Amino acid sequence: MAMDRETLETFLKDAFPEAEITLTDLAGDNDHWQAEIVSPQFKGVPRVRQHQMVYAALKGEMGGELHALALKTRAPD
């Protein structure tokens, strides 16, 4: 079963309430997503750690209900 936009967005907004989040369904199947997240929580945090924070926000769904997620993360300018 794939993860729909609303569910994915809920996970991300819960973890990053002040973030600007843009989701793109890359294959039109609710299974291959790209998330662009601009969050003050990422300020001064290395990119690898930013991505780990996003995966933690998904509460174990990555690789299960959510098959693929391409990430673009950064702190606001």
N, CA, C and O atoms as CSV, one atom per row, in Angstrom:
chain,resi,resn,atom,element,x,y,z
A,1,MET,N,N,0.840,-1.181,0.000
A,1,MET,CA,C,0.000,0.000,0.000
A,1,MET,C,C,0.884,1.243,0.000
A,1,MET,O,O,1.894,1.291,0.702
A,2,ALA,N,N,0.512,2.223,-0.769
A,2,ALA,CA,C,1.298,3.451,-0.902
A,2,ALA,C,C,0.866,4.486,0.135
A,2,ALA,O,O,-0.195,4.364,0.748
A,3,MET,N,N,1.699,5.496,0.316
A,3,MET,CA,C,1.390,6.573,1.242
A,3,MET,C,C,0.870,7.771,0.450
A,3,MET,O,O,1.556,8.281,-0.435
A,4,ASP,N,N,-0.334,8.214,0.771
A,4,ASP,CA,C,-0.908,9.340,0.054
A,4,ASP,C,C,-0.314,10.665,0.534
A,4,ASP,O,O,0.319,10.737,1.587
A,5,ARG,N,N,-0.532,11.689,-0.252
A,5,ARG,CA,C,0.020,13.015,0.013
A,5,ARG,C,C,-0.382,13.523,1.405
A,5,ARG,O,O,0.451,14.055,2.139
A,6,GLU,N,N,-1.638,13.359,1.756
A,6,GLU,CA,C,-2.130,13.879,3.039
A,6,GLU,C,C,-1.407,13.246,4.222
A,6,GLU,O,O,-1.041,13.938,5.173
A,7,THR,N,N,-1.202,11.940,4.165
A,7,THR,CA,C,-0.513,11.237,5.251
A,7,THR,C,C,0.939,11.690,5.346
A,7,THR,O,O,1.426,11.998,6.434
A,8,LEU,N,N,1.624,11.733,4.219
A,8,LEU,CA,C,3.017,12.162,4.200
A,8,LEU,C,C,3.134,13.595,4.718
A,8,LEU,O,O,4.010,13.899,5.528
A,9,GLU,N,N,2.258,14.458,4.252
A,9,GLU,CA,C,2.284,15.858,4.679
A,9,GLU,C,C,2.034,15.977,6.182
A,9,GLU,O,O,2.654,16.809,6.845
A,10,THR,N,N,1.148,15.171,6.719
A,10,THR,CA,C,0.864,15.191,8.156
A,10,THR,C,C,2.106,14.823,8.962
A,10,THR,O,O,2.446,15.513,9.924
A,11,PHE,N,N,2.785,13.743,8.580
A,11,PHE,CA,C,4.022,13.356,9.267
A,11,PHE,C,C,5.016,14.509,9.273
A,11,PHE,O,O,5.589,14.845,10.310
A,12,LEU,N,N,5.212,15.111,8.104
A,12,LEU,CA,C,6.231,16.163,7.973
A,12,LEU,C,C,5.837,17.442,8.704
A,12,LEU,O,O,6.684,18.067,9.343
A,13,LYS,N,N,4.577,17.842,8.622
A,13,LYS,CA,C,4.137,19.061,9.305
A,13,LYS,C,C,4.146,18.897,10.822
A,13,LYS,O,O,4.404,19.855,11.551
A,14,ASP,N,N,3.868,17.694,11.293
A,14,ASP,CA,C,3.938,17.441,12.736
A,14,ASP,C,C,5.365,17.616,13.249
A,14,ASP,O,O,5.582,18.167,14.329
A,15,ALA,N,N,6.325,17.147,12.474
A,15,ALA,CA,C,7.728,17.207,12.886
A,15,ALA,C,C,8.361,18.566,12.621
A,15,ALA,O,O,9.256,18.994,13.351
A,16,PHE,N,N,7.894,19.246,11.574
A,16,PHE,CA,C,8.485,20.522,11.154
A,16,PHE,C,C,7.368,21.563,10.969
A,16,PHE,O,O,7.075,21.969,9.844
A,17,PRO,N,N,6.749,21.990,12.078
A,17,PRO,CA,C,5.563,22.854,11.970
A,17,PRO,C,C,5.811,24.211,11.313
A,17,PRO,O,O,4.887,24.798,10.749
A,18,GLU,N,N,7.030,24.712,11.375
A,18,GLU,CA,C,7.326,26.032,10.797
A,18,GLU,C,C,7.895,25.936,9.383
A,18,GLU,O,O,8.268,26.950,8.792
A,19,ALA,N,N,7.960,24.746,8.853
A,19,ALA,CA,C,8.618,24.522,7.559
A,19,ALA,C,C,7.721,24.855,6.378
A,19,ALA,O,O,6.494,24.806,6.457
A,20,GLU,N,N,8.385,25.194,5.283
A,20,GLU,CA,C,7.740,25.245,3.973
A,20,GLU,C,C,8.000,23.881,3.351
A,20,GLU,O,O,9.148,23.474,3.176
A,21,ILE,N,N,6.922,23.178,3.019
A,21,ILE,CA,C,7.042,21.815,2.513
A,21,ILE,C,C,6.378,21.729,1.136
A,21,ILE,O,O,5.216,22.095,0.964
A,22,THR,N,N,7.141,21.239,0.171
A,22,THR,CA,C,6.609,21.025,-1.171
A,22,THR,C,C,6.760,19.548,-1.497
A,22,THR,O,O,7.867,19.010,-1.478
A,23,LEU,N,N,5.638,18.891,-1.797
A,23,LEU,CA,C,5.655,17.476,-2.138
A,23,LEU,C,C,5.348,17.296,-3.620
A,23,LEU,O,O,4.446,17.932,-4.165
A,24,THR,N,N,6.115,16.419,-4.260
A,24,THR,CA,C,5.906,16.098,-5.664
A,24,THR,C,C,5.810,14.584,-5.796
A,24,THR,O,O,6.707,13.858,-5.368
A,25,ASP,N,N,4.722,14.113,-6.388
A,25,ASP,CA,C,4.543,12.692,-6.660
A,25,ASP,C,C,5.284,12.401,-7.967
A,25,ASP,O,O,4.796,12.740,-9.045
A,26,LEU,N,N,6.439,11.786,-7.878
A,26,LEU,CA,C,7.327,11.630,-9.029
A,26,LEU,C,C,6.816,10.652,-10.077
A,26,LEU,O,O,7.127,10.802,-11.258
A,27,ALA,N,N,6.036,9.651,-9.666
A,27,ALA,CA,C,5.590,8.628,-10.613
A,27,ALA,C,C,4.068,8.569,-10.744
A,27,ALA,O,O,3.542,7.756,-11.503
A,28,GLY,N,N,3.363,9.423,-10.010
A,28,GLY,CA,C,1.903,9.410,-10.068
A,28,GLY,C,C,1.278,8.211,-9.382
A,28,GLY,O,O,0.128,7.866,-9.655
A,29,ASP,N,N,2.035,7.566,-8.485
A,29,ASP,CA,C,1.544,6.342,-7.849
A,29,ASP,C,C,1.462,6.419,-6.325
A,29,ASP,O,O,1.221,5.406,-5.668
A,30,ASN,N,N,1.661,7.609,-5.757
A,30,ASN,CA,C,1.683,7.785,-4.296
A,30,ASN,C,C,2.729,6.896,-3.630
A,30,ASN,O,O,2.592,6.566,-2.453
A,31,ASP,N,N,3.751,6.511,-4.348
A,31,ASP,CA,C,4.765,5.609,-3.820
A,31,ASP,C,C,6.180,6.133,-4.016
A,31,ASP,O,O,7.118,5.625,-3.401
A,32,HIS,N,N,6.343,7.136,-4.858
A,32,HIS,CA,C,7.662,7.710,-5.151
A,32,HIS,C,C,7.533,9.232,-5.023
A,32,HIS,O,O,7.030,9.900,-5.926
A,33,TRP,N,N,7.987,9.759,-3.909
A,33,TRP,CA,C,7.802,11.178,-3.596
A,33,TRP,C,C,9.114,11.934,-3.584
A,33,TRP,O,O,10.183,11.370,-3.349
A,34,GLN,N,N,9.004,13.214,-3.841
A,34,GLN,CA,C,10.092,14.150,-3.573
A,34,GLN,C,C,9.548,15.158,-2.572
A,34,GLN,O,O,8.449,15.686,-2.741
A,35,ALA,N,N,10.319,15.416,-1.541
A,35,ALA,CA,C,9.939,16.406,-0.540
A,35,ALA,C,C,11.017,17.474,-0.471
A,35,ALA,O,O,12.194,17.174,-0.275
A,36,GLU,N,N,10.604,18.709,-0.634
A,36,GLU,CA,C,11.501,19.842,-0.432
A,36,GLU,C,C,11.042,20.517,0.854
A,36,GLU,O,O,9.912,20.994,0.957
A,37,ILE,N,N,11.945,20.547,1.833
A,37,ILE,CA,C,11.600,21.052,3.157
A,37,ILE,C,C,12.569,22.159,3.534
A,37,ILE,O,O,13.781,21.949,3.585
A,38,VAL,N,N,12.029,23.329,3.795
A,38,VAL,CA,C,12.823,24.470,4.235
A,38,VAL,C,C,12.372,24.762,5.665
A,38,VAL,O,O,11.259,25.233,5.897
A,39,SER,N,N,13.255,24.475,6.612
A,39,SER,CA,C,12.873,24.573,8.018
A,39,SER,C,C,13.952,25.260,8.850
A,39,SER,O,O,15.141,25.006,8.657
A,40,PRO,N,N,13.542,26.130,9.775
A,40,PRO,CA,C,14.505,26.725,10.699
A,40,PRO,C,C,15.189,25.667,11.567
A,40,PRO,O,O,16.282,25.909,12.080
A,41,GLN,N,N,14.567,24.501,11.738
A,41,GLN,CA,C,15.172,23.427,12.526
A,41,GLN,C,C,16.458,22.904,11.885
A,41,GLN,O,O,17.264,22.257,12.555
A,42,PHE,N,N,16.654,23.176,10.606
A,42,PHE,CA,C,17.838,22.693,9.902
A,42,PHE,C,C,19.025,23.651,10.000
A,42,PHE,O,O,20.116,23.326,9.531
A,43,LYS,N,N,18.831,24.814,10.597
A,43,LYS,CA,C,19.910,25.804,10.670
A,43,LYS,C,C,21.117,25.235,11.424
A,43,LYS,O,O,21.004,24.813,12.574
A,44,GLY,N,N,22.261,25.233,10.759
A,44,GLY,CA,C,23.497,24.746,11.363
A,44,GLY,C,C,23.612,23.235,11.447
A,44,GLY,O,O,24.563,22.717,12.033
A,45,VAL,N,N,22.664,22.529,10.873
A,45,VAL,CA,C,22.647,21.060,10.935
A,45,VAL,C,C,23.166,20.511,9.603
A,45,VAL,O,O,22.693,20.927,8.545
A,46,PRO,N,N,24.123,19.590,9.635
A,46,PRO,CA,C,24.625,19.007,8.387
A,46,PRO,C,C,23.500,18.312,7.607
A,46,PRO,O,O,22.539,17.813,8.194
A,47,ARG,N,N,23.636,18.289,6.300
A,47,ARG,CA,C,22.601,17.732,5.431
A,47,ARG,C,C,22.253,16.289,5.785
A,47,ARG,O,O,21.076,15.930,5.787
A,48,VAL,N,N,23.237,15.462,6.081
A,48,VAL,CA,C,22.954,14.061,6.431
A,48,VAL,C,C,22.062,14.004,7.664
A,48,VAL,O,O,21.121,13.211,7.713
A,49,ARG,N,N,22.345,14.828,8.647
A,49,ARG,CA,C,21.529,14.856,9.865
A,49,ARG,C,C,20.122,15.393,9.559
A,49,ARG,O,O,19.147,14.917,10.141
A,50,GLN,N,N,20.004,16.373,8.656
A,50,GLN,CA,C,18.689,16.876,8.248
A,50,GLN,C,C,17.843,15.735,7.692
A,50,GLN,O,O,16.668,15.597,8.034
A,51,HIS,N,N,18.442,14.929,6.842
A,51,HIS,CA,C,17.720,13.816,6.233
A,51,HIS,C,C,17.350,12.776,7.292
A,51,HIS,O,O,16.267,12.193,7.235
A,52,GLN,N,N,18.232,12.543,8.245
A,52,GLN,CA,C,17.920,11.626,9.336
A,52,GLN,C,C,16.729,12.139,10.140
A,52,GLN,O,O,15.893,11.351,10.582
A,53,MET,N,N,16.650,13.448,10.330
A,53,MET,CA,C,15.518,14.050,11.040
A,53,MET,C,C,14.213,13.794,10.289
A,53,MET,O,O,13.184,13.510,10.901
A,54,VAL,N,N,14.261,13.896,8.966
A,54,VAL,CA,C,13.065,13.648,8.156
A,54,VAL,C,C,12.670,12.176,8.263
A,54,VAL,O,O,11.495,11.870,8.470
A,55,TYR,N,N,13.622,11.271,8.126
A,55,TYR,CA,C,13.302,9.846,8.230
A,55,TYR,C,C,12.719,9.519,9.601
A,55,TYR,O,O,11.794,8.713,9.699
A,56,ALA,N,N,13.241,10.128,10.655
A,56,ALA,CA,C,12.702,9.910,12.004
A,56,ALA,C,C,11.255,10.387,12.086
A,56,ALA,O,O,10.433,9.769,12.762
A,57,ALA,N,N,10.945,11.476,11.405
A,57,ALA,CA,C,9.582,12.017,11.404
A,57,ALA,C,C,8.588,11.053,10.750
A,57,ALA,O,O,7.391,11.118,11.027
A,58,LEU,N,N,9.072,10.170,9.893
A,58,LEU,CA,C,8.201,9.227,9.188
A,58,LEU,C,C,7.868,7.996,10.026
A,58,LEU,O,O,7.100,7.139,9.590
A,59,LYS,N,N,8.432,7.905,11.206
A,59,LYS,CA,C,8.088,6.885,12.202
A,59,LYS,C,C,8.106,5.460,11.651
A,59,LYS,O,O,7.176,4.684,11.869
A,60,GLY,N,N,9.171,5.136,10.940
A,60,GLY,CA,C,9.349,3.770,10.459
A,60,GLY,C,C,8.606,3.413,9.178
A,60,GLY,O,O,8.653,2.265,8.738
A,61,GLU,N,N,7.926,4.376,8.577
A,61,GLU,CA,C,7.162,4.088,7.355
A,61,GLU,C,C,8.036,4.072,6.097
A,61,GLU,O,O,7.614,3.553,5.063
A,62,MET,N,N,9.247,4.634,6.172
A,62,MET,CA,C,10.135,4.636,5.005
A,62,MET,C,C,10.554,3.202,4.710
A,62,MET,O,O,11.029,2.485,5.591
A,63,GLY,N,N,10.370,2.796,3.457
A,63,GLY,CA,C,10.703,1.428,3.071
A,63,GLY,C,C,9.528,0.481,3.239
A,63,GLY,O,O,9.564,-0.646,2.747
A,64,GLY,N,N,8.491,0.928,3.926
A,64,GLY,CA,C,7.283,0.121,4.082
A,64,GLY,C,C,6.179,0.735,3.256
A,64,GLY,O,O,6.102,0.533,2.044
A,65,GLU,N,N,5.317,1.494,3.929
A,65,GLU,CA,C,4.211,2.149,3.227
A,65,GLU,C,C,4.730,3.194,2.239
A,65,GLU,O,O,4.119,3.431,1.197
A,66,LEU,N,N,5.849,3.808,2.573
A,66,LEU,CA,C,6.480,4.790,1.686
A,66,LEU,C,C,7.702,4.139,1.057
A,66,LEU,O,O,8.681,3.845,1.743
A,67,HIS,N,N,7.639,3.917,-0.243
A,67,HIS,CA,C,8.692,3.176,-0.933
A,67,HIS,C,C,9.922,4.032,-1.217
A,67,HIS,O,O,11.045,3.594,-0.966
A,68,ALA,N,N,9.732,5.250,-1.739
A,68,ALA,CA,C,10.868,6.070,-2.145
A,68,ALA,C,C,10.588,7.540,-1.832
A,68,ALA,O,O,9.493,8.047,-2.071
A,69,LEU,N,N,11.605,8.207,-1.292
A,69,LEU,CA,C,11.486,9.623,-0.963
A,69,LEU,C,C,12.794,10.320,-1.304
A,69,LEU,O,O,13.826,10.063,-0.684
A,70,ALA,N,N,12.743,11.204,-2.294
A,70,ALA,CA,C,13.897,12.037,-2.625
A,70,ALA,C,C,13.781,13.300,-1.771
A,70,ALA,O,O,12.718,13.917,-1.706
A,71,LEU,N,N,14.869,13.677,-1.124
A,71,LEU,CA,C,14.826,14.808,-0.203
A,71,LEU,C,C,15.675,15.972,-0.676
A,71,LEU,O,O,16.782,15.797,-1.186
A,72,LYS,N,N,15.127,17.164,-0.492
A,72,LYS,CA,C,15.860,18.421,-0.621
A,72,LYS,C,C,15.554,19.177,0.663
A,72,LYS,O,O,14.417,19.585,0.896
A,73,THR,N,N,16.562,19.360,1.484
A,73,THR,CA,C,16.354,20.039,2.767
A,73,THR,C,C,17.331,21.183,2.910
A,73,THR,O,O,18.456,21.132,2.412
A,74,ARG,N,N,16.872,22.239,3.613
A,74,ARG,CA,C,17.743,23.363,3.911
A,74,ARG,C,C,17.070,24.258,4.929
A,74,ARG,O,O,15.862,24.175,5.151
A,75,ALA,N,N,17.867,25.113,5.542
A,75,ALA,CA,C,17.352,26.146,6.432
A,75,ALA,C,C,16.966,27.360,5.574
A,75,ALA,O,O,17.505,27.543,4.483
A,76,PRO,N,N,16.048,28.175,6.056
A,76,PRO,CA,C,15.682,29.370,5.292
A,76,PRO,C,C,16.877,30.320,5.151
A,76,PRO,O,O,17.787,30.323,5.980
A,77,ASP,N,N,16.853,31.116,4.096
A,77,ASP,CA,C,17.929,32.095,3.864
A,77,ASP,C,C,17.846,33.228,4.862
A,77,ASP,O,O,18.667,34.145,4.824
